[in-house]
């Protein structure tokens, strides 16, 4: 029986990372654009299963019809331009410059 194989360890690590992404995704789906901006974030990070990652600035997002600062992020529909997928993972990102020299 011994120690778990390398493949088992890799699968466990990928599972842990996926779980973390799901928790972050679920958290931001239940927040408004205003809440994210008040926490210092400036854009959404949209990640598709095909590998495409897009940073969507709140300034542009607020120009969409029907979207206000009080819109829940999870109620805004997104689609991947590369594969057409609708299952997009949502996170946030700050465009502030790093504080290191």
Buried (B, 14 or more C-beta within 10 A) or exposed (E): EEEEEEEEEEEEEEEEEEEEBEEBBEBBBEBBBEBBBEEEBBBBBBBBEEEBEBEBEBEEBEEEEEBEBEBEBBEBEBEBEEEEBEEBBBBBBEEEEEEEE
